[in-house]
């Protein structure tokens, strides 16, 4: 007998499947009416396989991926649209429902036995009336229709900095605006789960968190370029903003697997994606069902092509950067790093040079880009909800951030 958790409440012959399952070597441990019911059953029973339908209420990709770790998850599709949705949710093995419950159960039994014996997924589909399990079609066939198009080579730039408000948001705003003015299509994403402030800085009113909406689309397998742009704001030609959390305590809305899909979609939607991240990279509760407050920062850094590490141009700022350097480089092993020495002063060039020499002496070899302290320009923008290009176009701060933007996308 193979034990299963059956979550197919929208399937017309669900009752027949339960009644006839025992005769075909399948033991239905529990019938689940929605995803919440299924999650509770899966948490209590870690050995049984899971069978889900496309119409299971509240089913999301994040939950499918978590359940797939260490167990078999099979989808039951009644129509091609159901199969497409199940594939989008991350279900790799899909059975097409047959005319009778017995035929459907026979297909399910065969798939479960094969996956149980192999111990790995084989991405197969039971075609109605075929009498056998065959490989999914490729190219113009079924799997080819359901696979996302190859994403374009958009660049992802993560703006990170250690604890202590070194100026991450100011740098992210200035860099994104400069890149947009240089002719790039730019997406600025607020992924700071501790102090989201991009929308506030630009005077944007968010009825709902744009990033939360994008993650919801990713969970429901409906994320597209149109959905991503619809979740954000068009600031001006070539510059879009996806706002952060309305309240920092809503960080549980940003799930790791959903965020990974959002960054992938950003590469398709934008030439350059600038992500303003939080400071903390510490690991959270690592259990399969845990929400992770630092997931947004960790996910953004892991998927970044370049990281702008922002540090205050003070002895304390240098110490905080050095203390966190090993953690941030481990979080972004494939990224190219740049250090932004923020709030440096022209009259303290000797101090700035000592600052650079100090962090290099402690093992940070990344290029360093000084950005001057310009209180007037910053206050003029922040107090009016405007960007540097709108209120302080000729300020030293804007010129310095434009130079940083050039290095952010240079090879």
Secondary structure, DSSP 4 states (H G I P E B T S, - for coil): -EEEEEE-TTSTTHHHHHHHHGGGTEEEEEE-SSHHHHHHHHHH-SSSEEEEETT-TT--HHHHHHHHTTS-EEEEESSHHHHHHHHHTT--EEEE--SSHHHHHHHHHHHHHHHHHHSS---EEE-TT-SSEEEPP-TTSHHHHHSPPPPP--EEEEEEE-TTT-SHHHHHHHHHHHHHHTT--EEEEEE-SS---HHHHHT---SS-HHHHHHHHHHTT---HHHHHHHSEEEETTEEEE---SSGGGGGGS-HHHHHHHHHHHHHH-SEEEEEE-S-------STT---TTHHHHHHHHT-SEEEEEEESSHHHHHHHHHHHHHHHHHTTT-EEEEEEEEE-GGGHHHHHHHHHHHHHTT--SEEEEEE--HHHHHHHHTTT--HHHH-TT-HHHHHHHHHHHHHH--
